Amino acid sequence: VSYSTLALSTGVYFAAITVAGSSPTGNSTQTVAVVLTVTNAPPEIELTPSTMAFEGVVLGSLTGQTLRVSNTGQGTLTYTVRGDVFWLSVSNATGSIGPGEVRAHTVRVDTRGLSPLRTYTGRLIVEAPEAGNSPQIVPVSLLLSPLIRPVVAWGDTGYGQCDVPLGLNDAVAVAAGDLHSLALRADGTVTAWGGNSY
């Protein structure tokens, strides 16, 4: 048995299938009741882009990126967008769009509390209870480089205390002594300069 809903609106339709044949017992006709319920197709979530990648420096300002949410199904798509990590946020985290409509959201990252020379990963999650394909997920990556901060020294330089090594521009901490200084670099190594008597 096959059927078509092309010319039907939403609702409940009743029909019958009659099977007739010859039988020695005389009961040659059978009827089967058919009930067809036609409903609207559910809304469907479509996301553009399918992945996002951010790059920047620690404590730097990163430009937001746009996530577009489309409804490729029927009916109204009422949805929420959220990040699953603390450094990921979305503007206007809720939306409601009709069939064929698109809504844009700005995705931002906050680098405070994050370490350089590392790639972070997170996800944007779009959920709509009535959608046929909810939830939908967009993977997000964040690559952080160290903030370039040249080290400068001044004062007595009898032991080379002010002769900062060339290329020392990724220090995250500095300890200055009377005769020497130390710098902790973003990659975890330590650079020293000045007196080396001991």
C-alpha positions in Angstrom: 0.0 0.0 0.0 1.4 3.4 -0.9 0.1 6.9 -0.4 0.9 10.5 -1.3 0.4 13.7 0.9 1.2 16.2 -1.9 -2.4 17.5 -2.2 -3.2 17.2 1.5 -3.1 19.8 4.2 -2.5 18.8 7.8 -5.2 16.7 9.4 -6.5 13.2 9.8 -7.9 11.3 6.8 -10.0 8.2 6.8 -10.3 5.6 4.0 -10.9 1.9 3.4 -9.3 -0.8 1.3 -11.6 -3.4 0.0 -10.3 -6.8 -1.0 -12.7 -8.9 -3.1 -12.3 -12.4 -4.4 -14.1 -15.7 -4.9 -14.3 -18.2 -2.0 -16.3 -21.4 -1.5 -17.4 -20.2 1.9 -19.0 -17.1 0.4 -16.9 -14.6 2.5 -15.1 -13.2 -0.5 -14.9 -9.5 0.5 -12.7 -8.0 3.2 -12.5 -4.3 4.2 -9.5 -2.7 6.0 -9.9 0.7 7.6 -7.1 3.2 7.0 -6.3 6.3 9.0 -3.7 8.7 7.6 -2.4 11.6 9.9 -0.7 14.4 8.0 1.5 16.8 10.0 3.9 19.6 9.1 7.5 18.5 8.7 9.6 19.7 11.7 12.0 22.5 11.5 15.7 21.6 10.7 18.8 23.3 12.0 21.6 24.2 9.5 24.8 26.0 10.7 27.3 28.0 8.7 30.3 27.6 9.1 30.6 24.0 10.3 33.8 24.7 12.2 35.5 27.9 13.7 39.1 28.7 14.4 40.5 31.7 16.3 44.1 32.8 16.6 45.5 35.5 18.8 47.8 36.5 21.7 47.2 36.1 25.4 45.2 39.1 26.8 44.7 40.3 23.3 41.5 41.3 21.6 40.3 38.8 19.1 37.8 39.7 16.4 34.4 37.9 16.7 33.2 35.5 14.0 29.7 35.1 12.7 27.6 31.9 13.1 24.6 31.7 10.9 21.6 29.6 11.9 19.1 28.5 9.2 15.8 26.8 9.2 15.8 24.3 6.3 12.6 22.5 7.5 9.0 23.5 8.1 7.4 25.3 11.0 9.1 27.8 13.4 12.6 27.0 14.7 13.0 28.3 18.2 16.5 27.6 19.4 19.4 28.4 21.8 23.1 28.7 21.1 25.7 28.2 23.8 29.4 27.5 24.2 30.5 24.6 26.4 33.7 26.3 27.7 34.1 29.4 29.8 36.1 31.3 27.2 33.5 31.0 24.4 30.4 33.3 24.3 27.6 34.1 21.8 25.6 37.3 21.2 21.8 37.0 21.3 22.0 33.4 22.4 18.3 32.6 21.5 16.4 32.9 18.3 13.2 32.1 16.5 13.1 31.8 12.7 10.6 30.6 10.1 11.2 28.2 7.1 14.1 29.4 4.9 15.1 32.2 7.3 18.6 32.8 8.6 19.8 34.6 11.7 23.4 35.6 12.5 25.1 35.4 15.9 28.5 36.9 16.8 30.9 34.4 18.5 33.6 35.8 20.7 36.5 34.4 22.8 37.9 35.7 26.0 41.6 34.9 26.5 41.8 36.0 30.1 43.1 33.1 32.3 44.4 31.1 29.3 48.0 30.1 28.7 50.0 30.9 25.5 51.5 28.3 23.1 48.5 26.1 23.4 45.5 25.2 21.4 42.2 25.1 23.2 39.1 23.4 21.9 35.4 23.9 22.6 32.0 23.5 21.0 29.0 25.7 20.1 25.8 23.8 20.7 22.6 24.8 19.0 19.5 23.2 20.5 15.8 23.3 19.4 13.4 20.9 21.1 11.0 20.7 18.1 13.8 20.3 15.4 14.3 17.0 13.8 18.1 17.2 14.0 18.7 18.8 17.4 21.3 19.4 18.8 23.8 20.5 16.2 27.4 21.2 17.1 30.2 23.5 15.7 33.7 22.6 16.9 35.8 25.7 17.8 39.6 25.9 18.2 41.6 28.7 19.8 45.4 29.0 19.2 47.2 31.4 21.6 50.6 32.9 21.1 52.5 34.8 23.8 52.1 38.5 24.0 55.3 40.2 22.8 56.8 42.2 25.6 60.4 43.1 25.2 62.4 43.1 28.5 64.2 46.4 29.3 66.7 46.9 32.2 68.4 50.0 33.5 70.7 50.9 36.4 74.2 49.6 37.3 75.5 47.3 34.6 78.9 46.4 36.0 78.1 42.7 35.8 76.0 43.0 32.7 72.7 43.3 34.6 71.3 45.7 31.9 72.5 43.6 29.0 69.2 41.9 28.3 69.7 39.0 25.8 68.5 39.7 22.3 65.2 38.1 21.4 63.9 38.0 25.0 60.4 39.3 24.2 58.2 36.5 25.5 58.9 36.8 29.3 55.9 36.2 31.5 57.8 37.0 34.8 61.1 38.7 35.6 63.2 38.6 38.8 65.9 41.3 39.1 68.8 41.0 41.5 71.8 43.2 42.4 74.1 41.4 40.1 71.9 39.3 37.8 68.4 38.9 36.5 66.1 36.0 35.5 63.2 35.8 33.1 60.6 33.0 32.9 59.6 32.6 29.3 56.3 31.6 27.9 57.5 28.1 26.9 58.6 27.4 30.6 62.3 28.0 30.1 64.4 30.4 32.2 66.9 32.9 30.7 69.5 34.5 33.0 72.0 37.4 32.5 74.4 39.4 34.5 76.9 38.2 37.1 77.7 34.5 37.1 80.3 34.3 39.9 78.6 31.5 41.7 
